[in-house]
Amino acid sequence: MLFLQQLINGLSVGSVYALMAVGYSLIYSLLNFSNFAHSAAVAVGAYATLWCLSLLIPSLELAIPVGILMAAAISIVIQLVAYRPLLKKNARRIYLLIAGLGVSTISENLLVIASGGRFQGYPVNFSTVSLKIGGLSIGMIDLATLILACIALVLVQLFIQKTRAGLAIRSAAFDLDAASLMGVNVQKLILIVFAIAGILAGLAGTLLGAKYTVYPTIGGLTNKAFIASVLGGLGSVPGAVLGAIALGVIEAMVAGFISSSLRDLFSFVVLVVVLLFFPLGFTGKSSDDKA
């Protein structure tokens, strides 16, 4: 019974990792670099929801969309201010990665100044009622997190597979230069991808804030999303989801059966072991076959 309980917990946490990991993979599939400024969008989503609940709208259902929109906006701003100038200069991808790390550090420090560095919970009363199934007890927040994350991931997959913009993203992921020569507005497409990544990051931030608390370095949890995207295969959206769910379940099992203090250790050990035997991740896609 403990196994099933931890499995459910792992799926809930893994679904949040998946939201962040898909953003990583989408941007990597297009631009071939890891957006370490992704953490800023997660933190902004969490804090925007917190401040909206505290100062403007005492309703979580209305505050969450505000947090998501603010995260999408900051993601677009990061692309325009930090990445686009470098891309126009055809800078090496390592410079984009360094710029992302700089943006992440700046955002964390600004949030420390704005919030005082305190841990804060959403000023709303969550239902403490749990769904009882046999001997299992499923928290309503965990259930809501899993459902919302699954809906968001399905919508993103449908967007990529069924829309003209999604077709453009898939073609650009295969060859960005060729897509540009075929008439695709690459700059607009990059903005769309960053907006999608920001929306998913914002939703992840609001859910993390609801499940735990809000603090300036909450975006640091994107490190787990990065691990998940590497496990699944960088540039692969299904692989990112698979890697995130696997990582969430592994962490839950380690916390439940060994020790919660060893959870992060096991995450990085799994990453090293997988890369030793599967250098391209679970999906095994090459850098020329992404998204």
N, C-alpha and C positions, 0 to 999 in steps of 0.2 A: 504493500500500500504506500509506503514511503517512496518507493521508486516512481509510482504513478504521480504522486504529489510533486516530486521534484521534476518530473518530466513536464508537467503542466507549467510549473514555474519557469523551467528552461525555455519552453516554447514562447512564453510571454516576454521574457527578456530577449530571447533570440529574435522575436519579431521587431523589437525596437532597434536592435543591432542591424537588422535587415533594412530598415528605413534609411539608416545612415550609410550602410554599405552600398546600397543601390546608387546613391548619389555619388559616392566615390567611383563606382564602376562606370556610370554614364559619362562622367567627365574624363576619366582615363580612356575610355573607348574612343572619345573624340580627339583629345589633345595629347594623349600618351604621357600624362604625368599625374601624380597623386596630389589632390587638392587638400593640403593640410590646413587650409583656412576654413575647411568645412566645419571645424569645431566652433567657429564664431557664429555660424548660422544656427547651430544647435543651442548655444548659450543665449543668443538673442531671442530665439523662439520661446525659451523657458522664461526669461526675464520679462519679455513683452507681455506674456500671459499673466505673470505674477503682478506686474504693475497695473495691467488693465483690470485685474480682479480687485486690486487694492484701492485704485483711484477712480476708475471709470465705471466698469460693468461688473457687478457682483454675480456674474453668471458664467460658469465654466464653459457652457455650450457656446456662448457668444465670445468669450475671451480667447478660446482656442483658435478660431479663425484669424483673430488679430495677431496672435503669436506666429501663426503660419505665414501670414502675409508679410510681417516684419522680417521674418527669416528669409523669405524669398527675395525681399527688397535688398537686404544686406548682402545676400549671395550675388545678386546682379551688380551691386555697387562694387563688390570685391573684384568681380570679373572686369568691370570697366576701368577701375582705378589701378588695380595691382597687376592684372594679367594681360589686358588688351595692349597696353603700351609695349610690353615685352614681346607679345606675339607679333605685333607689327614690325618689330625689329628682328624678328626671326631668332629670338634668343634661345639658347640651349635650354632644354627642359629642366635641368638642374637649377637654373636661375628661377624658374617658375616655382619649383618646389621650395626654394629658400624664401622667396617672396611670400608664399603661403604660410610658412612657419613664422615669418615676421608679423604677418597680419594676425595670426592666432595669438601670438604673445601680446601684441598691442591690444587686441580685444579683451583678453583676460585682465590686463592691467586697468583698462578703462572701466570694466565691470566691477573690479575691486574698489575703484575710486567712487563709482556711482552707488554701489550697494553697501560699502563699508566692509565687504569681505565676509559678511555673516551668512550662515545657513538659514534659509527662510522657506517656510511652507506656504502653500496656497491658502489664502484666507477663506476657504470654503469647507463645509462639513461634508466629507465623503461618507457614503453609506458603508457601515461596518458589517452589513449583512453579507454572508457568504453563501454561495450556491453549494448545497450538499448533494453529492452523488455517491451513494453508498458510504464508504468511509472517507471519501475525498472531500476536501473543503477548498473551494475555488473563490478567491477574493473577487469582488465585483470590479475592482480597478484592474486586476490582472486580466479578467475576461474582456473588459472594455478595451484595454490596451491591445490584446490579441486581435479582436474583431476590427478595430479601427486600422491597425497596421495592415492586416490582410486586405481590407477594402482598398486602402491606399496603394498597396503593391499591385493588386489586380488592375486597378484603374491605370496605373503607370504602364503596365505591360500591355493593356489594351490600346493605350495611346501610342505606344511604340509600334505595335503590330498592325493597327487598323487605320491610322490616320496618315495624311500626306506628310505632315511634319515628322511623324514617326518613321515613315519610309525614308525621308531625308536624313534623319539621324542615323538610321542603319546604313545607308549608303555612305555617309560621311565617316562613320566608324570604320568602314572597310577601307576607304581612301579619301581623306579630306580634300586633297588637291584635285582629284578627279571629280569629286562632287562639285567643287567650286567651278571647274571648267564646264560642267554640265548645266550651269545656271543656278545652282543652289546658293542662296545668300548665307554664306558660312558664318558671318558675324552675327546675324540674326539667330541662326541655329545654335550657336554657342550660348547666346543669351537665354534661349529657350531651355537648353540643357541645364544651365546654372539655376534658372528659375525652378525647374522641376526638382533639382537636387536641394535647393533651398526650402521648397515646400515640404519635402520629405524630412529634411533636417529639422525644420520648425515643428512638424508634428512629433518627431522623436523627442525634441526638447520639451514640448508641453506634456507629453506622456511621462517622461522621466521626472519632470517637476511634480506631477500628480502622484506618481508612484513613490518617489523618495522626497527630496527637498531640492531647492534651487540654490546654487552657489556659483561663484565666478568661474571655477574650473570645471563646471559640469560638461563643457564641450570636450574635455579630455577623454570622455568615454568614446569619442570617435576613434581612439586608438584601437578599441575592440572591433569597431566596424572596419577599420583598415585591415586588421588581422583576418576578419571574416572575408573581406573581398579578395585578399591574397589566397586564403584557403580555397575559395571557390574558383579563383582564376580571375586576375585583374582584367577588367573590360567586359566581363560576362555578367549580365544582370541576373539570370537564373542562378549562376554560380555564386554570386554575392548573397542571394537569399539562402541558398543551400549552406554556404559557409557560415552565415550568421545563425541560422537555426542550430547547426551542429555545435557551434561555439557556445550558444546559450544553454543548450542541453548539457554539454560537457561541464560548464561552470556550475550549473545547478546540481549535477551529480557529485562533483567534487565538494561543493559546499555542504550537501546533505549527508554524504557518506564519509568524508575525510575531514576537511576543515575549510571554513570559509576564508581563512587567511591565506590558503594555498591556491585560491581560485585563479588569481592573476598569473601565478607561477605556471600552473597547468596550461593556461591559455597560450603562453609564449612557448612552452615546451611542445605543445601540439603543433604550433606554427612551424617550429624548427624541424620536427619529425616529418611533417607533411611535405615541406619543401625539399627535404633530403630525398624522399622517395617519389614525390610528384612535384617537380619544380614548377610546373605550370598550374598547379592547383587541381582541385577535383575535376573541373571540366576539361582540363588539358588543352585549352585553346592557345594557339600561337598569337603573337602580337599582331598578326595580319588578319586574324579572324575574331573580331570583337563584337560585343553587343548582340 
